[in-house]
Amino acid sequence: MTKQKCAVLISGNGSNLQALIDACAKPDFPVQIVRVISNNEQAFGLQRAHKAGIETLIIDHRGFHSRDDFDLALHDALIECGAQIVCLAGFMRILTADFVGKWPAKMLNIHPSLLPSYRGLHTHRRALEDGVKFAGCTVHFVVPEMDAGPIVIQAAVPILPNDTEQTLTQRVLEQEHHIYPQALR
Ligand code: GRF
């Protein structure tokens, strides 16, 4: 089987990266991760990549004068490793429309809400404050508008009476780890 080459962009813990690494380790999974790129050298996800023998690259956004310059470096790094698909997995940078336009229907993101509800940050806190009964997560294609774009897959998670931001985050994360590999496949 010829596997599609994928690069994963992270900024932090990388538990979704781990779910993708585990899925890609299966012989029949049609994708291989060729590089993990982080804008943050402290990201724990880099250690996960090392452990899996995946090449890593740090591109620190603070070393660039503009978003355009950072995104150009990112694009070059993706081309260099032969990536055909890009997965954003807790990558905490807003990408320019120019950059996004170079990966049409080739870039996925995972977001911890049932989009189009709760775009942006602190999704679970806001859901709890609003008293909604279901939280969840979404994998979607990336378009220039943040946390928008065609939805590939979602998982709904019931909000329980005693949920805190922490407990809800944990239960939604478990679902994220199920749906991201499915969406990538
Ligand atoms: C996840 O909740 C993901 O949905 C959001 O950022 C978080 C990343 O977590 N985009 P991790 O680094 O994959 O553990």
Backbone and ligand atoms as CSV (ligand in chain L), in Angstrom:
chain,resi,resn,atom,element,x,y,z
A,1,MET,N,N,0.842,-1.199,0.000
A,1,MET,CA,C,0.000,0.000,0.000
A,1,MET,C,C,0.884,1.259,0.000
A,2,THR,N,N,0.589,2.181,-0.911
A,2,THR,CA,C,1.300,3.453,-0.855
A,2,THR,C,C,0.607,4.341,0.165
A,3,LYS,N,N,1.348,4.722,1.166
A,3,LYS,CA,C,0.741,5.533,2.217
A,3,LYS,C,C,0.865,7.017,1.891
A,4,GLN,N,N,-0.174,7.765,2.235
A,4,GLN,CA,C,-0.130,9.215,2.092
A,4,GLN,C,C,0.765,9.788,3.190
A,5,LYS,N,N,1.562,10.773,2.811
A,5,LYS,CA,C,2.482,11.363,3.781
A,5,LYS,C,C,1.826,12.541,4.493
A,6,CYS,N,N,1.920,12.506,5.808
A,6,CYS,CA,C,1.240,13.504,6.623
A,6,CYS,C,C,2.245,14.174,7.558
A,7,ALA,N,N,2.085,15.479,7.742
A,7,ALA,CA,C,2.845,16.191,8.769
A,7,ALA,C,C,1.859,16.648,9.832
A,8,VAL,N,N,2.292,16.609,11.092
A,8,VAL,CA,C,1.421,17.029,12.193
A,8,VAL,C,C,2.036,18.257,12.855
A,9,LEU,N,N,1.203,19.267,13.054
A,9,LEU,CA,C,1.645,20.522,13.669
A,9,LEU,C,C,1.102,20.586,15.094
A,10,ILE,N,N,1.983,20.817,16.043
A,10,ILE,CA,C,1.588,20.830,17.461
A,10,ILE,C,C,2.168,22.061,18.154
A,11,SER,N,N,1.622,22.322,19.362
A,11,SER,CA,C,2.217,23.336,20.231
A,11,SER,C,C,2.391,22.837,21.652
A,12,GLY,N,N,1.786,21.699,21.991
A,12,GLY,CA,C,1.758,21.329,23.408
A,12,GLY,C,C,1.857,19.848,23.674
A,13,ASN,N,N,0.935,19.375,24.489
A,13,ASN,CA,C,0.996,18.009,25.026
A,13,ASN,C,C,1.026,16.937,23.944
A,14,GLY,N,N,0.222,17.130,22.922
A,14,GLY,CA,C,0.282,16.185,21.802
A,14,GLY,C,C,-0.430,14.868,22.037
A,15,SER,N,N,-1.495,14.886,22.851
A,15,SER,CA,C,-2.225,13.619,23.025
A,15,SER,C,C,-2.948,13.230,21.736
A,16,ASN,N,N,-3.396,14.208,20.979
A,16,ASN,CA,C,-3.987,13.878,19.668
A,16,ASN,C,C,-2.919,13.381,18.699
A,17,LEU,N,N,-1.746,13.981,18.772
A,17,LEU,CA,C,-0.633,13.463,17.971
A,17,LEU,C,C,-0.408,11.995,18.309
A,18,GLN,N,N,-0.437,11.672,19.605
A,18,GLN,CA,C,-0.216,10.287,20.016
A,18,GLN,C,C,-1.270,9.360,19.408
A,19,ALA,N,N,-2.511,9.814,19.388
A,19,ALA,CA,C,-3.581,8.992,18.800
A,19,ALA,C,C,-3.304,8.773,17.310
A,20,LEU,N,N,-2.803,9.804,16.652
A,20,LEU,CA,C,-2.486,9.665,15.216
A,20,LEU,C,C,-1.274,8.744,15.028
A,21,ILE,N,N,-0.265,8.889,15.885
A,21,ILE,CA,C,0.918,8.009,15.812
A,21,ILE,C,C,0.478,6.552,15.966
A,22,ASP,N,N,-0.364,6.292,16.965
A,22,ASP,CA,C,-0.806,4.917,17.232
A,22,ASP,C,C,-1.595,4.364,16.050
A,23,ALA,N,N,-2.445,5.199,15.465
A,23,ALA,CA,C,-3.240,4.736,14.316
A,23,ALA,C,C,-2.329,4.451,13.124
A,24,CYS,N,N,-1.386,5.347,12.888
A,24,CYS,CA,C,-0.505,5.200,11.717
A,24,CYS,C,C,0.441,4.014,11.860
A,25,ALA,N,N,0.609,3.530,13.075
A,25,ALA,CA,C,1.489,2.372,13.291
A,25,ALA,C,C,0.846,1.082,12.788
A,26,LYS,N,N,-0.462,1.119,12.565
A,26,LYS,CA,C,-1.138,-0.091,12.075
A,26,LYS,C,C,-0.834,-0.278,10.587
A,27,PRO,N,N,-0.483,-1.501,10.202
A,27,PRO,CA,C,-0.039,-1.735,8.825
A,27,PRO,C,C,-1.063,-1.329,7.771
A,28,ASP,N,N,-2.349,-1.458,8.102
A,28,ASP,CA,C,-3.370,-1.160,7.085
A,28,ASP,C,C,-3.835,0.291,7.106
A,29,PHE,N,N,-3.205,1.118,7.925
A,29,PHE,CA,C,-3.624,2.531,7.972
A,29,PHE,C,C,-2.990,3.264,6.791
A,30,PRO,N,N,-3.792,4.002,6.028
A,30,PRO,CA,C,-3.307,4.514,4.745
A,30,PRO,C,C,-2.435,5.771,4.820
A,31,VAL,N,N,-2.014,6.145,6.014
A,31,VAL,CA,C,-1.251,7.380,6.186
A,31,VAL,C,C,-0.020,7.114,7.036
A,32,GLN,N,N,1.085,7.776,6.727
A,32,GLN,CA,C,2.270,7.738,7.595
A,32,GLN,C,C,2.643,9.175,7.978
A,33,ILE,N,N,3.117,9.322,9.198
A,33,ILE,CA,C,3.541,10.658,9.656
A,33,ILE,C,C,5.023,10.822,9.318
A,34,VAL,N,N,5.328,11.824,8.502
A,34,VAL,CA,C,6.714,11.994,8.066
A,34,VAL,C,C,7.449,13.064,8.888
A,35,ARG,N,N,6.702,13.935,9.539
A,35,ARG,CA,C,7.374,14.973,10.324
A,35,ARG,C,C,6.380,15.579,11.312
A,36,VAL,N,N,6.880,15.904,12.495
A,36,VAL,CA,C,6.087,16.655,13.473
A,36,VAL,C,C,6.753,18.006,13.649
A,37,ILE,N,N,5.974,19.050,13.481
A,37,ILE,CA,C,6.515,20.412,13.584
A,37,ILE,C,C,5.853,21.108,14.767
A,38,SER,N,N,6.668,21.749,15.583
A,38,SER,CA,C,6.145,22.502,16.728
A,38,SER,C,C,6.683,23.928,16.695
A,39,ASN,N,N,5.838,24.869,17.092
A,39,ASN,CA,C,6.315,26.253,17.230
A,39,ASN,C,C,6.900,26.465,18.625
A,40,ASN,N,N,6.762,25.437,19.480
A,40,ASN,CA,C,7.164,25.567,20.878
A,40,ASN,C,C,8.133,24.433,21.205
A,41,GLU,N,N,9.350,24.812,21.545
A,41,GLU,CA,C,10.362,23.764,21.756
A,41,GLU,C,C,10.085,22.931,23.010
A,42,GLN,N,N,9.230,23.448,23.898
A,42,GLN,CA,C,8.906,22.717,25.133
A,42,GLN,C,C,7.766,21.722,24.948
A,43,ALA,N,N,7.166,21.703,23.785
A,43,ALA,CA,C,5.973,20.864,23.584
A,43,ALA,C,C,6.282,19.400,23.895
A,44,PHE,N,N,5.481,18.808,24.776
A,44,PHE,CA,C,5.708,17.407,25.137
A,44,PHE,C,C,5.500,16.493,23.933
A,45,GLY,N,N,4.671,16.930,23.013
A,45,GLY,CA,C,4.438,16.139,21.809
A,45,GLY,C,C,5.719,15.824,21.045
A,46,LEU,N,N,6.726,16.659,21.173
A,46,LEU,CA,C,8.003,16.398,20.493
A,46,LEU,C,C,8.629,15.116,21.031
A,47,GLN,N,N,8.485,14.913,22.342
A,47,GLN,CA,C,9.016,13.669,22.928
A,47,GLN,C,C,8.248,12.452,22.431
A,48,ARG,N,N,6.953,12.625,22.251
A,48,ARG,CA,C,6.148,11.513,21.725
A,48,ARG,C,C,6.637,11.147,20.322
A,49,ALA,N,N,6.924,12.185,19.530
A,49,ALA,CA,C,7.398,11.937,18.166
A,49,ALA,C,C,8.753,11.232,18.196
A,50,HIS,N,N,9.663,11.721,19.044
A,50,HIS,CA,C,10.993,11.095,19.157
A,50,HIS,C,C,10.868,9.624,19.481
A,51,LYS,N,N,10.008,9.349,20.456
A,51,LYS,CA,C,9.820,7.963,20.911
A,51,LYS,C,C,9.335,7.078,19.761
A,52,ALA,N,N,8.538,7.673,18.879
A,52,ALA,CA,C,7.990,6.907,17.749
A,52,ALA,C,C,8.941,6.917,16.549
A,53,GLY,N,N,10.075,7.571,16.713
A,53,GLY,CA,C,11.049,7.612,15.626
A,53,GLY,C,C,10.643,8.526,14.477
A,54,ILE,N,N,9.836,9.525,14.787
A,54,ILE,CA,C,9.391,10.453,13.742
A,54,ILE,C,C,10.242,11.724,13.811
A,55,GLU,N,N,10.628,12.197,12.660
A,55,GLU,CA,C,11.449,13.400,12.572
A,55,GLU,C,C,10.685,14.610,13.134
A,56,THR,N,N,11.385,15.444,13.864
A,56,THR,CA,C,10.732,16.644,14.411
A,56,THR,C,C,11.460,17.898,13.940
A,57,LEU,N,N,10.723,18.981,13.987
A,57,LEU,CA,C,11.292,20.274,13.623
A,57,LEU,C,C,10.630,21.340,14.487
A,58,ILE,N,N,11.450,22.240,15.028
A,58,ILE,CA,C,10.900,23.361,15.791
A,58,ILE,C,C,11.015,24.609,14.927
A,59,ILE,N,N,9.896,25.257,14.722
A,59,ILE,CA,C,9.912,26.556,14.036
A,59,ILE,C,C,9.271,27.541,15.006
A,60,ASP,N,N,10.115,28.266,15.715
A,60,ASP,CA,C,9.641,29.171,16.768
A,60,ASP,C,C,9.122,30.463,16.122
A,61,HIS,N,N,7.827,30.708,16.312
A,61,HIS,CA,C,7.215,31.892,15.674
A,61,HIS,C,C,7.869,33.195,16.137
A,62,ARG,N,N,8.476,33.159,17.324
A,62,ARG,CA,C,9.070,34.404,17.859
A,62,ARG,C,C,10.301,34.838,17.069
A,63,GLY,N,N,10.818,33.941,16.248
A,63,GLY,CA,C,11.988,34.289,15.441
A,63,GLY,C,C,11.630,34.949,14.110
A,64,PHE,N,N,10.343,35.252,13.892
A,64,PHE,CA,C,9.925,35.806,12.598
A,64,PHE,C,C,9.297,37.185,12.784
A,65,HIS,N,N,9.494,38.025,11.759
A,65,HIS,CA,C,8.974,39.387,11.859
A,65,HIS,C,C,7.470,39.438,11.653
A,66,SER,N,N,6.951,38.531,10.863
A,66,SER,CA,C,5.524,38.614,10.543
A,66,SER,C,C,4.937,37.209,10.461
A,67,ARG,N,N,3.613,37.152,10.513
A,67,ARG,CA,C,2.908,35.880,10.318
A,67,ARG,C,C,3.222,35.304,8.944
A,68,ASP,N,N,3.315,36.200,7.945
A,68,ASP,CA,C,3.609,35.730,6.589
A,68,ASP,C,C,4.953,35.004,6.551
A,69,ASP,N,N,5.963,35.583,7.192
A,69,ASP,CA,C,7.293,34.962,7.182
A,69,ASP,C,C,7.270,33.601,7.886
A,70,PHE,N,N,6.579,33.551,9.015
A,70,PHE,CA,C,6.477,32.291,9.754
A,70,PHE,C,C,5.786,31.239,8.886
A,71,ASP,N,N,4.686,31.638,8.267
A,71,ASP,CA,C,3.918,30.676,7.462
A,71,ASP,C,C,4.704,30.219,6.237
A,72,LEU,N,N,5.534,31.077,5.686
A,72,LEU,CA,C,6.381,30.663,4.556
A,72,LEU,C,C,7.372,29.591,4.995
A,73,ALA,N,N,7.947,29.793,6.180
A,73,ALA,CA,C,8.900,28.805,6.700
A,73,ALA,C,C,8.195,27.477,6.960
A,74,LEU,N,N,6.973,27.582,7.465
A,74,LEU,CA,C,6.173,26.384,7.731
A,74,LEU,C,C,5.886,25.646,6.426
A,75,HIS,N,N,5.483,26.388,5.434
A,75,HIS,CA,C,5.164,25.780,4.140
A,75,HIS,C,C,6.400,25.087,3.558
A,76,ASP,N,N,7.529,25.764,3.618
A,76,ASP,CA,C,8.775,25.166,3.110
A,76,ASP,C,C,9.078,23.850,3.829
A,77,ALA,N,N,8.886,23.859,5.151
A,77,ALA,CA,C,9.191,22.659,5.947
A,77,ALA,C,C,8.244,21.517,5.597
A,78,LEU,N,N,7.027,21.860,5.222
A,78,LEU,CA,C,6.052,20.822,4.840
A,78,LEU,C,C,6.404,20.237,3.478
A,79,ILE,N,N,6.773,21.109,2.556
A,79,ILE,CA,C,7.156,20.641,1.213
A,79,ILE,C,C,8.415,19.775,1.315
A,80,GLU,N,N,9.351,20.252,2.126
A,80,GLU,CA,C,10.642,19.565,2.263
A,80,GLU,C,C,10.482,18.108,2.715
A,81,CYS,N,N,9.511,17.864,3.601
A,81,CYS,CA,C,9.346,16.491,4.105
A,81,CYS,C,C,8.384,15.680,3.240
A,82,GLY,N,N,7.897,16.284,2.184
A,82,GLY,CA,C,7.037,15.539,1.259
A,82,GLY,C,C,5.602,15.386,1.720
A,83,ALA,N,N,5.182,16.237,2.678
A,83,ALA,CA,C,3.814,16.109,3.208
A,83,ALA,C,C,2.772,16.329,2.119
A,84,GLN,N,N,1.766,15.442,2.134
A,84,GLN,CA,C,0.622,15.591,1.231
A,84,GLN,C,C,-0.623,16.005,2.010
A,85,ILE,N,N,-0.589,15.745,3.304
A,85,ILE,CA,C,-1.700,16.078,4.202
A,85,ILE,C,C,-1.081,16.755,5.432
A,86,VAL,N,N,-1.800,17.724,5.995
A,86,VAL,CA,C,-1.327,18.384,7.216
A,86,VAL,C,C,-2.408,18.237,8.286
A,87,CYS,N,N,-2.012,17.781,9.461
A,87,CYS,CA,C,-2.942,17.697,10.592
A,87,CYS,C,C,-2.526,18.707,11.656
A,88,LEU,N,N,-3.439,19.605,11.998
A,88,LEU,CA,C,-3.216,20.494,13.130
A,88,LEU,C,C,-3.720,19.768,14.369
A,89,ALA,N,N,-2.871,19.650,15.376
A,89,ALA,CA,C,-3.248,18.920,16.581
A,89,ALA,C,C,-2.818,19.737,17.798
A,90,GLY,N,N,-3.675,20.682,18.178
A,90,GLY,CA,C,-3.316,21.574,19.265
A,90,GLY,C,C,-2.238,22.550,18.848
A,91,PHE,N,N,-2.322,22.991,17.601
A,91,PHE,CA,C,-1.347,23.971,17.088
A,91,PHE,C,C,-1.937,25.359,17.331
A,92,MET,N,N,-1.281,26.112,18.229
A,92,MET,CA,C,-1.901,27.326,18.755
A,92,MET,C,C,-1.473,28.595,18.011
A,93,ARG,N,N,-1.400,28.515,16.703
A,93,ARG,CA,C,-1.098,29.707,15.907
A,93,ARG,C,C,-2.199,29.889,14.867
A,94,ILE,N,N,-2.565,31.139,14.652
A,94,ILE,CA,C,-3.510,31.431,13.571
A,94,ILE,C,C,-2.717,31.444,12.266
A,95,LEU,N,N,-3.251,30.770,11.259
A,95,LEU,CA,C,-2.542,30.666,9.977
A,95,LEU,C,C,-3.099,31.680,8.979
A,96,THR,N,N,-2.232,32.217,8.139
A,96,THR,CA,C,-2.671,33.220,7.158
A,96,THR,C,C,-3.489,32.552,6.055
A,97,ALA,N,N,-4.335,33.364,5.436
A,97,ALA,CA,C,-5.167,32.854,4.333
A,97,ALA,C,C,-4.280,32.361,3.194
A,98,ASP,N,N,-3.162,33.036,2.959
A,98,ASP,CA,C,-2.233,32.603,1.903
A,98,ASP,C,C,-1.743,31.185,2.154
A,99,PHE,N,N,-1.345,30.939,3.390
A,99,PHE,CA,C,-0.837,29.604,3.741
A,99,PHE,C,C,-1.945,28.561,3.606
A,100,VAL,N,N,-3.090,28.858,4.174
A,100,VAL,CA,C,-4.206,27.897,4.131
A,100,VAL,C,C,-4.575,27.585,2.680
A,101,GLY,N,N,-4.501,28.624,1.825
A,101,GLY,CA,C,-4.842,28.447,0.413
A,101,GLY,C,C,-3.910,27.503,-0.329
A,102,LYS,N,N,-2.737,27.259,0.251
A,102,LYS,CA,C,-1.785,26.336,-0.390
A,102,LYS,C,C,-2.101,24.875,-0.076
A,103,TRP,N,N,-3.020,24.635,0.846
A,103,TRP,CA,C,-3.351,23.261,1.256
A,103,TRP,C,C,-4.856,23.034,1.176
A,104,PRO,N,N,-5.438,23.300,0.017
A,104,PRO,CA,C,-6.898,23.207,-0.060
A,104,PRO,C,C,-7.373,21.766,0.107
A,105,ALA,N,N,-8.257,21.574,1.064
A,105,ALA,CA,C,-8.802,20.245,1.372
A,105,ALA,C,C,-7.700,19.236,1.700
A,106,LYS,N,N,-6.564,19.739,2.159
A,106,LYS,CA,C,-5.440,18.868,2.531
A,106,LYS,C,C,-5.053,19.064,3.991
A,107,MET,N,N,-5.737,19.994,4.664
A,107,MET,CA,C,-5.346,20.298,6.043
A,107,MET,C,C,-6.552,20.103,6.970
A,108,LEU,N,N,-6.320,19.325,8.028
A,108,LEU,CA,C,-7.368,19.034,9.008
A,108,LEU,C,C,-7.021,19.680,10.347
A,109,ASN,N,N,-8.080,19.992,11.114
A,109,ASN,CA,C,-7.883,20.494,12.476
A,109,ASN,C,C,-8.856,19.763,13.392
A,110,ILE,N,N,-8.467,19.619,14.648
A,110,ILE,CA,C,-9.414,19.113,15.648
A,110,ILE,C,C,-9.716,20.219,16.640
A,111,HIS,N,N,-11.004,20.373,16.917
A,111,HIS,CA,C,-11.443,21.458,17.792
A,111,HIS,C,C,-12.361,20.880,18.874
A,112,PRO,N,N,-12.176,21.323,20.134
A,112,PRO,CA,C,-12.936,20.707,21.232
A,112,PRO,C,C,-14.327,21.310,21.433
A,113,SER,N,N,-15.137,21.305,20.404
A,113,SER,CA,C,-16.553,21.679,20.555
A,113,SER,C,C,-17.315,21.089,19.379
A,114,LEU,N,N,-18.617,21.136,19.494
A,114,LEU,CA,C,-19.469,20.747,18.372
A,114,LEU,C,C,-19.641,21.984,17.495
A,115,LEU,N,N,-18.709,22.166,16.571
A,115,LEU,CA,C,-18.799,23.329,15.687
A,115,LEU,C,C,-20.122,23.256,14.912
A,116,PRO,N,N,-20.739,24.379,14.555
A,116,PRO,CA,C,-20.192,25.730,14.648
A,116,PRO,C,C,-20.365,26.414,16.009
A,117,SER,N,N,-20.790,25.674,17.043
A,117,SER,CA,C,-20.835,26.277,18.375
A,117,SER,C,C,-19.427,26.357,18.960
A,118,TYR,N,N,-19.192,27.390,19.715
A,118,TYR,CA,C,-17.964,27.532,20.500
A,118,TYR,C,C,-16.680,27.431,19.692
A,119,ARG,N,N,-16.564,28.313,18.738
A,119,ARG,CA,C,-15.249,28.480,18.106
A,119,ARG,C,C,-14.320,29.147,19.117
A,120,GLY,N,N,-13.016,29.076,18.867
A,120,GLY,CA,C,-12.062,29.791,19.725
A,120,GLY,C,C,-11.679,29.008,20.969
A,121,LEU,N,N,-11.296,29.745,22.004
A,121,LEU,CA,C,-10.699,29.131,23.200
A,121,LEU,C,C,-11.740,28.872,24.293
A,122,HIS,N,N,-11.330,28.114,25.310
A,122,HIS,CA,C,-12.133,27.870,26.520
A,122,HIS,C,C,-13.516,27.326,26.185
A,123,THR,N,N,-13.572,26.405,25.258
A,123,THR,CA,C,-14.858,25.912,24.763
A,123,THR,C,C,-15.675,25.233,25.876
A,124,HIS,N,N,-15.010,24.429,26.693
A,124,HIS,CA,C,-15.762,23.672,27.705
A,124,HIS,C,C,-16.249,24.599,28.817
A,125,ARG,N,N,-15.418,25.553,29.196
A,125,ARG,CA,C,-15.828,26.515,30.227
A,125,ARG,C,C,-17.087,27.250,29.772
A,126,ARG,N,N,-17.071,27.686,28.517
A,126,ARG,CA,C,-18.217,28.436,27.999
A,126,ARG,C,C,-19.454,27.548,27.890
A,127,ALA,N,N,-19.253,26.308,27.506
A,127,ALA,CA,C,-20.401,25.387,27.398
A,127,ALA,C,C,-21.020,25.151,28.778
A,128,LEU,N,N,-20.160,24.988,29.792
A,128,LEU,CA,C,-20.669,24.769,31.155
A,128,LEU,C,C,-21.412,26.016,31.649
A,129,GLU,N,N,-20.855,27.177,31.362
A,129,GLU,CA,C,-21.510,28.426,31.787
A,129,GLU,C,C,-22.883,28.575,31.140
A,130,ASP,N,N,-22.984,28.135,29.895
A,130,ASP,CA,C,-24.255,28.282,29.168
A,130,ASP,C,C,-25.268,27.211,29.550
A,131,GLY,N,N,-24.804,26.169,30.214
A,131,GLY,CA,C,-25.726,25.115,30.616
A,131,GLY,C,C,-26.157,24.205,29.481
A,132,VAL,N,N,-25.377,24.150,28.404
A,132,VAL,CA,C,-25.752,23.242,27.313
A,132,VAL,C,C,-25.596,21.792,27.800
A,133,LYS,N,N,-26.292,20.899,27.173
A,133,LYS,CA,C,-26.333,19.509,27.652
A,133,LYS,C,C,-25.347,18.597,26.930
A,134,PHE,N,N,-24.825,19.073,25.807
A,134,PHE,CA,C,-23.844,18.272,25.078
A,134,PHE,C,C,-22.633,19.123,24.711
A,135,ALA,N,N,-21.472,18.577,24.983
A,135,ALA,CA,C,-20.222,19.144,24.464
A,135,ALA,C,C,-19.749,18.182,23.380
A,136,GLY,N,N,-18.527,18.337,22.947
A,136,GLY,CA,C,-18.031,17.400,21.948
A,136,GLY,C,C,-16.812,17.928,21.236
A,137,CYS,N,N,-16.534,17.316,20.110
A,137,CYS,CA,C,-15.346,17.684,19.351
A,137,CYS,C,C,-15.610,17.477,17.861
A,138,THR,N,N,-14.813,18.164,17.069
A,138,THR,CA,C,-15.024,18.203,15.620
A,138,THR,C,C,-13.690,18.121,14.902
A,139,VAL,N,N,-13.625,17.296,13.874
A,139,VAL,CA,C,-12.501,17.387,12.931
A,139,VAL,C,C,-13.050,18.026,11.663
A,140,HIS,N,N,-12.356,19.067,11.217
A,140,HIS,CA,C,-12.832,19.800,10.038
A,140,HIS,C,C,-11.663,20.165,9.135
A,141,PHE,N,N,-11.985,20.386,7.873
A,141,PHE,CA,C,-10.980,20.928,6.962
A,141,PHE,C,C,-10.703,22.374,7.350
A,142,VAL,N,N,-9.459,22.774,7.176
A,142,VAL,CA,C,-9.070,24.129,7.567
A,142,VAL,C,C,-9.314,25.090,6.403
A,143,VAL,N,N,-9.998,26.181,6.718
A,143,VAL,CA,C,-10.202,27.288,5.778
A,143,VAL,C,C,-9.675,28.538,6.478
A,144,PRO,N,N,-9.543,29.655,5.749
A,144,PRO,CA,C,-8.950,30.827,6.394
A,144,PRO,C,C,-9.664,31.277,7.672
A,145,GLU,N,N,-10.970,31.180,7.715
A,145,GLU,CA,C,-11.681,31.578,8.927
A,145,GLU,C,C,-11.408,30.553,10.028
A,146,MET,N,N,-11.107,31.031,11.237
A,146,MET,CA,C,-10.700,30.124,12.312
A,146,MET,C,C,-11.852,29.225,12.777
A,147,ASP,N,N,-11.550,27.935,12.977
A,147,ASP,CA,C,-12.534,26.965,13.469
A,147,ASP,C,C,-13.794,26.941,12.609
A,148,ALA,N,N,-13.619,27.150,11.329
A,148,ALA,CA,C,-14.702,26.992,10.361
A,148,ALA,C,C,-14.217,25.947,9.359
A,149,GLY,N,N,-14.959,25.762,8.296
A,149,GLY,CA,C,-14.527,24.787,7.291
A,149,GLY,C,C,-15.351,23.524,7.373
A,150,PRO,N,N,-15.444,22.808,6.239
A,150,PRO,CA,C,-16.290,21.624,6.169
A,150,PRO,C,C,-15.979,20.602,7.269
A,151,ILE,N,N,-17.038,20.130,7.897
A,151,ILE,CA,C,-16.904,19.185,9.007
A,151,ILE,C,C,-16.738,17.775,8.462
A,152,VAL,N,N,-15.741,17.069,8.979
A,152,VAL,CA,C,-15.494,15.687,8.554
A,152,VAL,C,C,-16.184,14.720,9.508
A,153,ILE,N,N,-16.029,14.947,10.790
A,153,ILE,CA,C,-16.565,14.001,11.784
A,153,ILE,C,C,-16.715,14.744,13.113
A,154,GLN,N,N,-17.716,14.331,13.882
A,154,GLN,CA,C,-17.918,14.915,15.211
A,154,GLN,C,C,-18.241,13.812,16.203
A,155,ALA,N,N,-17.953,14.066,17.474
A,155,ALA,CA,C,-18.427,13.196,18.549
A,155,ALA,C,C,-19.097,14.079,19.592
A,156,ALA,N,N,-20.271,13.674,20.035
A,156,ALA,CA,C,-20.994,14.410,21.079
A,156,ALA,C,C,-20.725,13.744,22.423
A,157,VAL,N,N,-20.582,14.557,23.450
A,157,VAL,CA,C,-20.301,14.070,24.802
A,157,VAL,C,C,-21.329,14.704,25.744
A,158,PRO,N,N,-22.159,13.899,26.406
A,158,PRO,CA,C,-23.143,14.487,27.325
A,158,PRO,C,C,-22.448,15.219,28.472
A,159,ILE,N,N,-22.984,16.368,28.840
A,159,ILE,CA,C,-22.461,17.076,30.013
A,159,ILE,C,C,-23.207,16.562,31.237
A,160,LEU,N,N,-22.451,16.104,32.233
A,160,LEU,CA,C,-23.051,15.510,33.431
A,160,LEU,C,C,-23.225,16.583,34.508
A,161,PRO,N,N,-24.181,16.373,35.420
A,161,PRO,CA,C,-24.499,17.417,36.412
A,161,PRO,C,C,-23.281,17.911,37.198
A,162,ASN,N,N,-22.353,17.017,37.522
A,162,ASN,CA,C,-21.213,17.448,38.347
A,162,ASN,C,C,-19.960,17.769,37.545
A,163,ASP,N,N,-20.086,17.896,36.238
A,163,ASP,CA,C,-18.898,18.144,35.417
A,163,ASP,C,C,-18.216,19.452,35.780
A,164,THR,N,N,-16.899,19.408,35.783
A,164,THR,CA,C,-16.090,20.620,35.863
A,164,THR,C,C,-15.396,20.757,34.518
A,165,GLU,N,N,-14.738,21.893,34.327
A,165,GLU,CA,C,-14.012,22.092,33.074
A,165,GLU,C,C,-13.017,20.938,32.876
A,166,GLN,N,N,-12.413,20.518,33.989
A,166,GLN,CA,C,-11.390,19.473,33.912
A,166,GLN,C,C,-11.972,18.109,33.513
A,167,THR,N,N,-13.073,17.728,34.168
A,167,THR,CA,C,-13.640,16.404,33.868
A,167,THR,C,C,-14.192,16.375,32.443
A,168,LEU,N,N,-14.789,17.484,32.046
A,168,LEU,CA,C,-15.350,17.525,30.691
A,168,LEU,C,C,-14.237,17.496,29.644
A,169,THR,N,N,-13.180,18.262,29.913
A,169,THR,CA,C,-12.032,18.265,28.996
A,169,THR,C,C,-11.523,16.849,28.791
A,170,GLN,N,N,-11.409,16.116,29.893
A,170,GLN,CA,C,-10.868,14.760,29.825
A,170,GLN,C,C,-11.767,13.847,28.999
A,171,ARG,N,N,-13.083,13.918,29.244
A,171,ARG,CA,C,-13.998,13.029,28.498
A,171,ARG,C,C,-14.050,13.395,27.021
A,172,VAL,N,N,-13.987,14.695,26.731
A,172,VAL,CA,C,-14.000,15.084,25.310
A,172,VAL,C,C,-12.697,14.653,24.637
A,173,LEU,N,N,-11.582,14.809,25.362
A,173,LEU,CA,C,-10.284,14.418,24.783
A,173,LEU,C,C,-10.293,12.943,24.364
A,174,GLU,N,N,-10.890,12.102,25.203
A,174,GLU,CA,C,-10.955,10.670,24.851
A,174,GLU,C,C,-11.644,10.489,23.504
A,175,GLN,N,N,-12.676,11.274,23.287
A,175,GLN,CA,C,-13.392,11.175,22.000
A,175,GLN,C,C,-12.551,11.759,20.862
A,176,GLU,N,N,-11.815,12.829,21.161
A,176,GLU,CA,C,-10.930,13.404,20.138
A,176,GLU,C,C,-9.987,12.327,19.615
A,177,HIS,N,N,-9.484,11.533,20.559
A,177,HIS,CA,C,-8.496,10.518,20.169
A,177,HIS,C,C,-9.117,9.423,19.306
A,178,HIS,N,N,-10.442,9.246,19.407
A,178,HIS,CA,C,-11.125,8.290,18.526
A,178,HIS,C,C,-11.364,8.877,17.143
A,179,ILE,N,N,-11.844,10.123,17.127
A,179,ILE,CA,C,-12.336,10.630,15.834
A,179,ILE,C,C,-11.228,11.167,14.935
A,180,TYR,N,N,-10.112,11.626,15.522
A,180,TYR,CA,C,-9.094,12.207,14.627
A,180,TYR,C,C,-8.506,11.143,13.684
A,181,PRO,N,N,-8.113,9.973,14.217
A,181,PRO,CA,C,-7.629,8.947,13.288
A,181,PRO,C,C,-8.695,8.526,12.288
A,182,GLN,N,N,-9.936,8.460,12.712
A,182,GLN,CA,C,-11.010,8.072,11.769
A,182,GLN,C,C,-11.126,9.088,10.641
A,183,ALA,N,N,-11.071,10.360,11.009
A,183,ALA,CA,C,-11.186,11.420,10.002
A,183,ALA,C,C,-9.991,11.360,9.044
A,184,LEU,N,N,-8.821,11.129,9.600
A,184,LEU,CA,C,-7.622,11.081,8.769
A,184,LEU,C,C,-7.701,9.903,7.792
A,185,ARG,N,N,-8.194,8.797,8.272
A,185,ARG,CA,C,-8.344,7.631,7.406
A,185,ARG,C,C,-9.313,7.945,6.248
L,1,GRF,C1,C,-7.265,19.545,22.003
L,1,GRF,O1,O,-8.327,19.752,22.878
L,1,GRF,C2,C,-7.628,19.969,20.608
L,1,GRF,O2,O,-8.973,19.758,20.309
L,1,GRF,C3,C,-7.325,21.449,20.631
L,1,GRF,O3,O,-6.167,21.557,21.410
L,1,GRF,C4,C,-6.085,20.459,22.319
L,1,GRF,C5,C,-4.770,19.787,22.064
L,1,GRF,O4,O,-4.518,18.750,22.975
L,1,GRF,N1,N,-7.196,21.971,19.303
L,1,GRF,P1,P,-3.295,17.778,22.722
L,1,GRF,O5,O,-2.039,18.628,22.596
L,1,GRF,O6,O,-3.571,17.004,21.471
L,1,GRF,O7,O,-3.254,16.887,23.930
